[in-house]
Amino acid sequence: MPIPIKERQRINHELKTLGFGGLEDRGLYAQIATLYPSHESFRGLLMSTTPLERRTAYECLRPHLSFVAKPLDVYEREIHEKAEREQWDIWDGTAYPKPFKTSEIESDEYKLAKLASEAIEATEWEKAKGVLVLCCTKCTLEAGFPAQKRKEAIKAAHDQGWRWDERNGVKRTYCPAHVLGRASMQLTCSLCDLHVRIRVWDEQDGYRDARLLGWTFNDEKCHCPRCAAPKIVLQ
């Protein structure tokens, strides 16, 4: 939903206090991008951003980074792998990892990431001509997707994990945390013959979910998380 006036004023004040232009500055994204000079620091921003806002932050800053950014799904896989290695208690097997819980620490890095995310959200709402608002049928979570055209908003919602269908004249919408499994996808590791069956919305989502769970795919072969681990470490 739109950012309240007082909240916009707070974000604007904090940006200027840090030496950046305000929300009206056209070069704001380029200025924010200077905070993230490497893949690791940029991944830290994405890690501190909720899944619903991660795509927006990624697309806004990517053109202004001093390096060529990896695809968003690669960063998300790296976040998941890092969480597993360091035993973060935030992965529950859903399609997306939960945001990194740093709010209790309130480090300077976390505060900057949070402010950057808020500034990006505020300016995106300001530029948009229209907003697509979706409400999850299961948990009633609402999310708005501002865009110049409706099809752009629909694509943004889909990219961020929202799904919807219509049966018997009833339209149902699901947020990323509550997307239903409409089909089964069977995975067989090419090295150890491990068989796993996962519930997925469709085949495209199935490959995405499998990658987030640690499976890798190459030359029509797939490897389970355990067999793929050595390759991930070497990379």
Number of C-alpha atoms within 10 A of each C-alpha: 14 13 14 9 9 9 12 18 14 10 19 19 16 16 20 12 11 9 10 17 18 20 21 10 11 11 13 19 23 16 17 23 18 13 16 19 12 15 14 12 14 20 21 18 22 26 24 22 24 16 19 20 17 19 18 20 22 20 11 17 21 19 14 17 21 13 12 11 18 11 10 16 13 14 19 20 20 18 21 23 18 12 16 14 9 9 10 12 11 14 16 9 12 14 21 22 21 20 16 19 14 13 11 6 9 12 11 9 15 20 15 19 23 17 17 23 22 19 22 21 19 20 19 17 18 15 11 14 11 16 19 18 14 20 16 20 16 13 11 12 11 12 18 17 23 25 20 12 13 15 11 14 20 20 14 19 23 14 13 18 19 22 20 16 10 9 7 5 7 7 10 14 18 21 25 18 18 17 20 16 14 9 12 14 16 10 19 16 20 15 12 11 11 12 11 11 10 13 15 21 17 14 12 9 15 21 17 16 21 20 20 24 20 20 22 20 15 7 5 6 11 18 21 24 18 12 18 17 15 10 10 13 7 6 5
